[in-house]
Amino acid sequence: MKTAITEMFAIEHPIIQGGMHYVGFAELAGAVSNAGGLGIITGLTQRTPELLAKEIARCHDLTDKPFGVNLTFLPTFSAPPYPEYIAAIKEGGIKIVETAGRSPEQYMPALKAAGIKVIHKCTSVRHSLKAEKIGCDAVSVDGFECGGHPGEDDMPNMILLPRAAEELKIPFVASGGMADARSLVAVLAMGAAGMNMGTRFIATKEAPVHDNVKNALVAASELDTRLVMRALKNTERVLKNAGVERLLEIEREKGSKLQIADIHDEVAGVYPKVMIDGEMDAGAWSCGMVVGLIHDIPTVKELIDRIMVDAEQLIRDRLMGLLGAESKASLKVA
Ligand SMILES: Cc1cc2nc3c(=O)[nH]c(=O)nc-3n(C[C@H](O)[C@H](O)[C@H](O)COP(=O)(O)O)c2cc1C
């Protein structure tokens, strides 16, 4: 399948694996790229730019296909050394960067000078238009369903994607709630040029995380995510667990007076405990509502092949099948 996104990133299928803290290592990014999608290494999971350079080199050993790096611009006072991370990305020969969090405006000149294509992930039409204005090549439009940070507008993809299509000139992919061929065909119909998946890719054989995480995703339903940190305007969608229940209890007690320090134990340092040690009650970690559509743990290639085969069948059999004989004849597919 050819779309503006497969052309822009020189990939076979319009499927991107979004950056994921403590999940987006070389093993997963390499597997996604080898399967014809776009794998993405999560930059800030590597604690230093030197470690990121090593992770990029490891991924080059695993695949000859294009892969990208995610750079998340955090709302923090002690910002990571972004220019050094960008230097590691450039020296690693990376040509695609997924930015997220705050606007990448400040870093666009450096990224563009390095010949890097930038896809910015954002949760609103206004932020997408800003990304277009500052020279991003594409956007990843992230609906309210998404795992991670859905923003504060609470706009689901059924509305957000067609609105993005109405306003944007640059191509966009749909992010949040994407799991299978039905997701892909639906978002193509709404104007997207592909889809970005996070949570679905965690439940794959190659995702380098503890089996407890994968099994928890298969066991969970679409009712099992919670929104945390709303009072801090840093909303995150996470999988419910005992740590998250504690966190929500503190949030209820403190109300609008909540400070990040109040929930430190439930949000800080949680990822390695969950993803490496498999401590499923450790606290808040991102997970999308799409968890309700995850029923197995295939290889990345099985997952991507299945999506593409089923998508073609959906278009040919289900959608074309809905057309009358005259329309079919005019399309020469009867
Ligand atoms: C465990 C996990 C960690 C994530 N970490 C990051 C991150 O560090 N940076 C980022 O930009 N997005 C992060 N995301 C968001 C994903 O890149 C993607 O936008 C999101 O998962 C899409 O929604 P979905 O989970 O419904 O597919 C994370 C998502 C998950 C599930």
The ligand as an ORCA input file, in Angstrom:
! r2SCAN-3c Opt
* xyz 0 1
  C       4.211      2.244     27.651
  C       4.142      3.473     26.798
  C       5.157      4.410     26.875
  C       5.124      5.562     26.068
  N       6.166      6.444     26.126
  C       6.186      7.500     25.261
  C       7.302      8.381     25.223
  O       8.279      8.221     25.963
  N       7.277      9.410     24.336
  C       6.207      9.603     23.490
  O       6.247     10.519     22.679
  N       5.133      8.782     23.520
  C       5.109      7.753     24.377
  N       4.030      6.893     24.364
  C       2.905      7.139     23.411
  C       3.049      6.297     22.138
  O       4.157      6.696     21.378
  C       1.807      6.432     21.249
  O       1.624      7.781     20.871
  C       0.547      5.935     21.931
  O       0.809      4.736     22.612
  C      -0.564      5.743     20.921
  O      -1.702      5.254     21.531
  P      -2.056      3.673     21.647
  O      -1.326      3.215     22.855
  O      -3.534      3.674     21.793
  O      -1.571      3.002     20.404
  C       4.027      5.770     25.185
  C       2.999      4.821     25.136
  C       3.039      3.683     25.916
  C       1.920      2.694     25.812
*
